[in-house]
Amino acid sequence: MILGEAFCADLSHRQLRYVILHENLHKTFQHMFLWKHLYEEDARTANMACDYVINLQLTDTEAHKRGDITMPKKMLLDQQFRGMNVAQVFKALQQQGQQQQNAGQSGQHGQPPSEPDEGTGFDSHDWESAQEMNDQEQAELTKQIDDAIRQ
């Protein structure tokens, strides 16, 4: 995860804590490996699906309810995805994109719903580096993540 100084300057401490938790959950859930096939199909939609799932989880935490973390407005949040996993959100986003195209609305395949609860998303992930890893490197990274979670 790389957060630039200019990006961080615009965030409150609560928002920065949220973003750090958000990015660490991508690693914890091993999105780069687990959902690699979705990225290969449509990288933008895969990233959005992962973000929607993570943000719903974070907004349900006690830390968010107490105000210890605050989601920046640019991030994706939509209650219609509550209870869905990443693959289900990915499929729903693809269907919504197709419906928008069929209805002649502007937008492209996999774009966010026309009226999400919050934001448009702003993070991107280094899917390419994850793809370049061989099986042994992926297994080692998975072990490191598992060890860190257990600690």
C-alpha angles and dihedrals in degrees: 000000000000120000116185123222093241091052093049093046090068094052129085117230089258092051092047090052088051093051092048091050090046093053093044090053089058086059095041091052090043092229093167091063105026095051098032091120090057091050090051089054097045119347097192094050092045090054091048093049091052090048095050091052094046094046093052089051093048094048088055093056124105088237090062094043090052091047095245089127128029126195113235112239093242093067126097120255127158126162092210087078095055111132094015127119123225095268092052093049090047091054092046091051091050091050092048091050090050092048090051090051092048091050090052093245120149117259137075137257111297098015118146119272112280093251112027118175092247142009136325102261128257111193128096129186137220096249090154094062090049090052092050092058117100122227093266093051091048091049091050093049090047089052091049091051092047091049091049092050092050092050 
